[in-house]
Every structure is written in structure tokens, then in C-alpha cells.
Amino acid sequence: MPSDAVLERLTRLHPKLIDLGLDRIERLLAALDNPERSLPPVVHVAGTNGKGSTIAFLKAICEAAGLCAHVYVSPHLIRFEERIALRGRPIGQAPLEDALAACETANGGAPITFFEITTAAAFLAFSRAPADIALIETGLGGRFDATNVLARPALTVITPVSRDHVHFLGETIPEIAFEKAGILKPGVPAVIGKQLPEASATIAARAREIGAPLRRHGAEWQCDGRSYRDGTGELQIPPPGLAGAHQLENAGIAVAAARALGWPVLDANAIAAGIAGASWPGRLQRLDGGRLSARLGAGWELWVDGGHNRAAGEALARVAGTWADRKLHLVMGHLAVRPAADFLAPLAPRIASFRGVPVPGAYACHDAEALAEVARGMGLTASASGDVAQALDAIAAAAPAPARVLVCGSLYLAGSVLAEEGVGA
């Protein structure tokens, strides 16, 4: 794509992939006449797990109500255009090229990270196209994340907080929660998902300090999976369009966000239709009829999930606990910035066999054999494969009967699997 050359150049503007801070993006946005001030009402979402799924549910709710939504998420699975949705659809080449070119020119070669300059491009593109709402996901953390230049969002949302990105956000839950709570704004309502006690206390303290009214799971609202309740009444919620029991929590957060916005158009019918109809590629997605799934043969199931930290491993373990009808084989790739054992440990008791694989295109991933060694240390039958296709061939050849395979451990791995399967993200 023509934009690829520009995107590649932008990766060379800063020696670090991640360098948290707001000075660089504030400078660039000022040079662009501050497009972030010309967005439709913004819902700004932070948290450790469930951010993307929550946005997917909320987008579907808005669309069921007839609203147009801009969406900004990261990372992408197959193509960069997935990160920026204009009026609900991936940004096309022409508006993407225009926004990137404007940002590159305005930046003038100054140091800036890839995420910062592409965030500016997203805001510029959003400011040029009318929409009813903008759903913005933080990239990492919150307080110093490039998206946190949004001075007055309509609503902030914090999904469950757990340990992740400890090199940037801190080792403890209170430290990480403090960084996530950096998106809270004075007078702006905040929807808070189910939290560990120490995270809840940290978020509440920050909210009191700046005067941000909270709508907390377990306090101002409740959701038990089928029924949602808050101060204005009760709603029955259909089974979510996204698979996995953990999506019930994400759906509840999205419903709470829709109710907190207070827009009459986001009524019970729109909420029900959005929860049931939401889609989010690479999150516990079953693959069928493509190049990879065909390698397993009749009767097999192939699933992919981009979860990569302990909380995600625990969520997948709960799903695996409902898969008692056949054996589960795991194919796992994992970035080296996180301990692989944290993700794998909750899943290990549910797994019949394990195959470690590299993550294609990753800047640093765990060696496949090292992953297998971690799995062996947990008592699993484990080995390494050169790629996912080889792993599937080996699993199918060794299994006495059709079973289920889950490829997981990295969003980058999930993206490569979707691309090889031949399905779009």
C-alpha cells in the first residue's frame, strides 16, 4: 500500500518504540492546529484487559442506534488501517495518506514515537470527517499515553486492571492503576469495570482528588451476565456476540458506558442489538474453511486469541473449562517483554499438549524451544515448531482423534494466523 512507505519512515523518528510522555505529541498537534479539539464526543478507554472488546461492544451499540462512530485502537492484526475507523469503517488509503503526510510535514523530522505520530494522524483524520462519537483506546497506561491529550472527553472508562507492562507502568497493582487513572478528568463521568481491591482504591482516590464522578461495577452498577442493573433500572442482556465468559464482563462495561452517556437513542433495543451483534477479530475467534484450519481435517476445531498476560490466561482457562467434549492442544507464541509462564500457568491444567512457535515479525519474542521448556516445567507434553502450520501438522498427526487447537499468546501471532488463514481482520 502507498501508506506503507510513510509508516516505515515514521518508525525511524525515535530510537525507542515506547517513550511515554505528552510533550512530543502536544507539540505536533499544536502545529496541526489542534485537531483533537475538533472531535465528536469522545469515550476514552484505558485498562489492562478488555479495552478493545469493550469498544467493540460500544461501537455496535452506537451503530444499532443509527450513530456513526470513529474508532482508534491498537495494535492492528493484519494492516495498519484497522487501527483507525472513520465512521465505523477502516480508514481508506486516501484519507490515511493525507493525514500521515500532513503529520510528517508538520513534525519536520523532530523526534517522536511511531504511536505518537500515528495517534496525531488519527485525530487529524477524525477532525476532517463528521461522526456522532469517537471511541479512543489508550495504547499503554493512561497518564502519559499519547491519547491522553483529550482534555474534555464525554466519558472515560477503565476496564479491569492487572499486572502488565511492568517496565513502564510499575510492578504493583496500585502503581499500574494510578497510571490508568491518569485518563480521569475533572467533572467527567467515569465507568469503572470490576477491579481488584487495591486498584479500586487507587482509582477512587484519584477520582476524589480531581472531582471525577465514578460509576463503578459493584456499586453504581451491577451485571451478572444476563441482567444489568443501575440507578435507572434493569436491562436484560442477550448472549454477547463475542465468545468467552469474560466477554460478559466487557459487555457489562459497555452497557454501563452507554447508560452513562445518557443519550436517549442508546436505548434498551440498541443495547441488546449491539451486545448480540458485536464482533472483534482475534479475540477467541473460531477459524473454519481457510488455509490453516484445512490442515487439521474433518472434526477438528481451530481457535485463535490474542491474549498475552496472566489475566488473559485466566480468562482463557475459564473458557477451556467449558470445552470438556474434546482434548485441547495449545500453540503459543509470546513476546519477550512478558514472562511466558504468567500467561501459561492458568491454562496448563487444561492442555493435552503444547507447541511453542515464534511470533512472525515481532521485534522480540521468546524462542519456541524456550517456551516448550516452560511448558515442560509445568508437566506438559511440549515441543517446538518452526511456525503455526508445522505445529498444526504435528498435532494432527499425533492425535488419535479430532480435537481442539487454540493458538494464542500474542496479538501479533493472532494477526499472522488470520492472514495465513485467509480471513480479513
C-alpha positions in Angstrom: 0.0 0.0 0.0 1.3 3.5 -0.7 0.9 4.4 3.0 3.3 1.6 4.0 6.4 3.6 2.9 5.3 6.6 5.0 4.6 4.3 8.0 8.0 2.7 7.7 9.7 6.2 7.7 7.8 7.2 10.8 9.3 4.3 12.7 12.7 5.9 12.4 11.8 9.2 14.0 12.6 8.0 17.5 15.1 5.4 18.8 12.6 3.8 21.1 9.4 2.0 20.3 7.9 3.3 23.6 8.8 6.5 25.3 5.9 7.7 27.4 5.2 11.4 27.6 3.0 14.1 26.1 5.4 16.8 25.1 6.1 15.5 21.6 2.5 14.9 20.6 1.3 18.1 22.1 4.0 19.9 20.0 2.8 18.1 16.8 -0.9 18.7 17.5 -0.3 22.4 18.0 1.5 22.5 14.6 -1.6 20.9 13.2 -4.0 23.5 14.8 -5.0 21.0 17.5 -7.4 18.6 15.6 -8.0 16.8 18.9 -10.2 19.7 19.9 -12.5 19.2 16.9 -13.6 15.7 17.6 -17.1 14.5 18.2 -17.9 13.5 21.8 -15.1 11.1 23.0 -15.2 8.0 25.1 -11.6 7.4 26.3 -10.9 3.8 27.4 -8.0 2.5 29.5 -7.3 -0.7 31.4 -5.3 -3.9 31.1 -7.7 -6.3 29.6 -10.9 -5.9 27.7 -10.4 -2.4 26.2 -10.8 -3.5 22.6 -13.7 -5.8 23.3 -15.5 -3.1 25.3 -15.0 -0.7 22.5 -16.3 -3.3 20.0 -19.5 -3.7 22.1 -20.0 0.1 22.5 -19.4 0.6 18.7 -22.0 -2.0 17.9 -24.5 -0.4 20.4 -24.0 3.0 18.8 -24.4 1.6 15.3 -27.5 -0.2 16.3 -28.9 3.2 17.4 -28.1 4.6 14.0 -25.0 6.6 15.1 -21.7 6.8 13.2 -18.5 6.1 15.3 -14.9 7.0 14.8 -12.7 4.3 16.4 -9.0 4.3 17.3 -7.4 1.1 18.7 -4.0 -0.7 18.6 -2.2 -2.7 17.7 -3.6 -3.9 14.3 -3.8 -7.6 13.4 -3.1 -7.5 9.6 -3.0 -4.0 8.2 -2.4 -0.6 9.9 -5.7 0.7 8.6 -7.5 -1.5 11.2 -6.4 1.0 13.9 -8.4 3.9 12.5 -12.0 3.5 11.7 -13.7 6.5 10.0 -17.5 6.4 10.6 -17.2 2.8 11.5 -15.1 1.5 8.6 -11.3 1.1 8.3 -9.8 4.3 7.0 -9.2 4.2 3.3 -5.8 4.8 1.6 -6.6 8.3 0.5 -7.5 9.8 3.9 -4.8 7.8 5.6 -2.1 9.0 3.2 -3.4 12.6 3.6 -3.3 12.5 7.4 0.1 10.8 7.5 1.6 13.3 5.1 0.3 16.2 7.0 1.7 14.9 10.3 5.1 14.1 8.7 5.3 17.6 7.3 4.2 19.3 10.4 6.6 17.2 12.5 9.5 18.3 10.4 11.7 15.3 11.3 11.6 16.0 15.1 11.9 13.0 17.4 8.5 11.4 18.0 7.4 7.8 18.5 5.5 5.9 15.9 2.5 5.6 18.2 2.5 9.3 18.9 2.6 10.5 15.3 0.1 7.9 14.1 -2.2 8.9 17.0 -2.0 12.5 15.8 -2.8 11.3 12.3 -5.9 9.5 13.6 -7.1 12.7 15.4 -6.5 14.7 12.3 -8.5 12.2 10.1 -11.3 12.2 12.7 -11.4 16.0 12.7 -11.9 16.0 9.0 -14.9 13.6 8.9 -18.2 14.1 10.7 -19.3 11.5 13.2 -21.6 11.2 16.3 -19.0 9.7 18.7 -15.3 8.8 18.9 -14.1 5.7 20.7 -10.5 6.1 21.7 -8.4 3.3 23.2 -5.2 4.1 25.1 -2.0 2.5 23.8 -0.2 1.8 27.1 -1.1 3.1 30.5 -3.1 6.3 30.5 -1.4 9.2 32.3 1.4 9.6 29.8 -0.2 7.8 26.9 -0.4 9.8 23.6 -4.2 9.6 23.6 -4.3 11.5 26.9 -4.2 14.9 25.2 -8.0 14.7 25.1 -8.8 17.5 27.6 -12.6 17.0 27.9 -13.9 13.7 26.8 -17.6 12.9 27.2 -16.8 9.8 29.3 -13.8 7.9 30.5 -13.7 4.1 31.0 -11.3 1.9 32.9 -11.6 -1.8 32.3 -10.1 -4.4 34.8 -6.5 -3.6 35.8 -3.9 -6.3 36.3 -0.1 -6.7 36.0 1.2 -5.9 32.5 3.9 -3.7 31.0 5.6 -3.5 34.4 8.7 -2.0 32.9 6.7 1.1 32.0 3.8 1.2 34.5 5.2 -0.2 37.7 5.5 -3.5 39.5 2.4 -3.3 41.7 -1.3 -3.1 41.1 -1.6 0.3 42.8 1.2 1.7 40.6 -0.4 0.4 37.4 -3.9 1.5 38.5 -2.6 5.0 39.1 -1.2 5.2 35.6 -4.6 4.0 34.2 -6.5 6.5 36.3 -4.5 9.3 34.6 -7.3 9.5 32.0 -9.8 10.6 34.6 -10.8 14.3 34.1 -12.5 16.8 36.5 -16.2 16.6 36.2 -16.2 13.9 33.5 -18.1 10.7 34.5 -16.0 7.6 34.6 -17.2 4.0 34.2 -15.1 1.6 36.1 -15.1 -2.2 35.4 -14.6 -4.9 38.1 -11.3 -4.2 39.9 -9.0 -5.8 42.4 -9.4 -4.0 45.8 -6.1 -2.2 45.6 -6.8 -1.0 42.1 -10.3 0.2 43.1 -8.9 2.1 46.0 -6.3 3.8 43.8 -8.8 4.8 41.1 -11.2 6.1 43.7 -8.5 8.2 45.4 -7.6 9.8 42.1 -11.2 10.5 41.3 -11.8 12.2 44.6 -8.7 14.3 44.2 -9.8 15.7 40.8 -13.6 15.5 41.2 -14.4 12.8 38.6 -17.8 11.2 39.3 -17.5 7.4 39.3 -19.8 4.7 38.0 -18.3 1.5 39.5 -19.0 -2.1 38.9 -20.4 -3.5 42.2 -21.5 -0.1 43.4 -23.3 2.2 41.0 -24.0 -0.7 38.5 -24.1 -4.5 38.5 -24.0 -7.0 35.7 -24.3 -10.8 36.3 -24.1 -11.7 32.6 -27.7 -11.8 31.7 -29.1 -8.9 33.7 -27.7 -5.3 34.0 -28.8 -3.0 36.9 -28.1 0.6 37.8 -29.9 3.5 39.4 -32.2 3.9 36.5 -33.4 0.4 36.3 -32.7 -3.1 35.0 -32.0 -4.4 31.5 -31.9 -8.0 30.2 -28.8 -8.6 28.1 -28.6 -11.2 25.3 -25.7 -13.6 24.9 -22.7 -11.5 23.7 -21.6 -11.8 20.1 -18.0 -12.3 21.3 -17.1 -15.8 22.7 -16.0 -16.5 26.2 -17.4 -15.9 29.7 -15.0 -13.0 30.2 -16.9 -11.1 27.5 -19.9 -10.9 29.8 -17.8 -8.5 31.9 -16.8 -6.5 28.9 -20.4 -6.3 27.7 -21.4 -5.0 31.1 -18.9 -2.2 31.0 -20.1 -1.2 27.5 -23.7 -1.1 28.7 -22.6 1.0 31.7 -20.8 3.3 29.3 -23.9 3.6 27.0 -26.1 4.4 30.0 -23.6 6.9 31.4 -23.6 8.9 28.2 -27.3 9.5 28.8 -28.2 9.7 25.1 -31.9 8.6 24.6 -31.0 7.0 21.3 -28.9 4.4 23.2 -32.0 2.7 24.5 -32.6 -0.9 25.5 -33.2 -2.1 22.0 -29.9 -0.6 20.7 -28.0 -2.0 23.7 -29.4 -5.5 23.2 -28.7 -5.5 19.4 -25.2 -4.2 19.9 -24.2 -6.7 22.6 -25.6 -9.6 20.4 -24.1 -8.3 17.2 -20.6 -7.2 18.2 -17.5 -8.6 16.5 -13.8 -8.3 17.3 -11.3 -10.3 15.3 -8.6 -12.2 17.0 -10.4 -12.5 20.3 -11.4 -16.1 20.9 -12.3 -16.4 17.2 -13.0 -19.7 15.6 -11.4 -20.3 12.2 -13.0 -22.5 9.6 -12.6 -23.0 5.9 -9.2 -21.3 5.5 -5.7 -22.5 4.7 -4.7 -23.2 8.3 -7.9 -24.8 9.5 -7.9 -27.1 6.5 -4.6 -28.7 7.7 -6.4 -30.2 10.7 -9.1 -32.1 8.7 -12.7 -33.0 9.5 -13.9 -32.8 13.0 -11.2 -30.5 14.3 -11.7 -27.0 15.7 -9.2 -24.2 15.3 -9.4 -21.1 17.6 -7.2 -18.0 17.9 -6.9 -15.5 20.7 -4.5 -12.6 21.1 -4.5 -12.6 24.9 -1.0 -12.4 26.4 -0.9 -11.7 30.1 -2.0 -13.6 33.2 -5.4 -12.1 33.3 -6.0 -13.2 29.7 -4.6 -16.7 30.5 -7.1 -17.0 33.4 -9.9 -15.9 31.1 -9.0 -18.5 28.5 -8.6 -21.1 31.2 -12.3 -20.5 32.2 -13.3 -21.0 28.6 -11.2 -24.2 28.3 -13.0 -25.5 31.4 -16.2 -25.5 29.3 -14.5 -27.4 26.5 -14.7 -30.9 28.1 -16.0 -32.5 24.9 -12.6 -33.0 23.4 -8.9 -32.5 24.1 -7.3 -29.1 23.9 -3.9 -28.6 22.2 -2.1 -25.3 22.6 0.1 -23.5 20.1 1.7 -20.5 21.7 4.0 -17.6 20.7 4.8 -14.9 23.2 6.7 -11.6 23.2 9.9 -11.5 25.3 8.7 -8.4 27.2 6.5 -10.5 29.3 7.1 -13.7 31.3 5.5 -16.5 29.3 4.8 -18.6 32.5 2.4 -15.9 33.8 0.2 -16.4 30.8 0.6 -20.2 30.5 0.2 -21.2 34.2 -3.6 -20.9 34.4 -4.1 -22.8 31.1 -1.7 -25.6 31.8 -4.1 -27.9 33.7 -6.5 -27.8 30.7 -4.0 -28.7 28.0 -3.3 -32.1 26.4 -0.2 -30.9 24.5 1.8 -27.8 23.9 3.7 -26.4 20.9 5.9 -23.3 21.1 6.3 -21.2 18.0 8.0 -17.9 17.1 5.9 -14.7 16.6 6.3 -13.6 13.0 7.5 -10.1 12.6 7.8 -9.4 16.3 10.6 -7.1 17.5 11.5 -9.6 20.2 9.8 -12.9 21.1 10.5 -15.9 23.2 12.4 -18.7 21.5 10.0 -21.6 20.6 12.1 -24.1 22.4 12.3 -21.9 25.5 8.5 -21.8 25.5 8.4 -25.5 25.3 10.8 -25.8 28.2 8.5 -23.5 30.3 5.6 -25.8 29.4 7.6 -29.0 30.3 8.3 -27.4 33.7 4.5 -27.3 34.3 4.2 -31.0 33.5 3.0 -30.7 29.9 4.0 -32.7 26.8 5.7 -30.0 24.9 7.8 -29.3 21.8 8.8 -26.5 19.4 7.7 -25.9 15.9 9.0 -23.5 13.2 5.6 -21.9 12.7 1.9 -22.4 13.3 1.4 -24.5 10.2 4.1 -27.0 11.3 2.6 -27.1 14.7 -0.9 -27.9 13.4 0.5 -30.7 11.2 2.4 -32.2 14.1 -0.7 -32.1 16.4 -3.0 -33.6 13.8 -0.5 -36.4 13.1 -0.1 -37.3 16.7 -3.7 -37.1 18.0 -5.7 -40.3 18.0 -9.0 -38.4 17.4 -10.1 -34.9 16.2 -9.6 -32.4 18.9 -9.5 -28.6 19.5 -6.5 -26.3 18.9 -6.0 -22.9 20.4 -3.4 -20.6 19.0 -2.6 -17.8 21.5 -0.1 -15.7 23.4 0.2 -12.7 21.2 -1.9 -10.3 19.2 0.9 -10.2 16.6 0.7 -14.0 16.4 -3.1 -13.8 16.1 -2.8 -11.4 13.2 -0.4 -13.6 11.3 -2.7 -16.6 11.8 -5.7 -14.6 10.4 -3.6 -13.5 7.5 -2.4 -17.1 6.8 -5.9 -18.5 7.2 -7.0 -16.0 4.6 -9.6 -14.1 6.5 -9.7 -10.3 6.9 -9.4 -8.7 10.3 
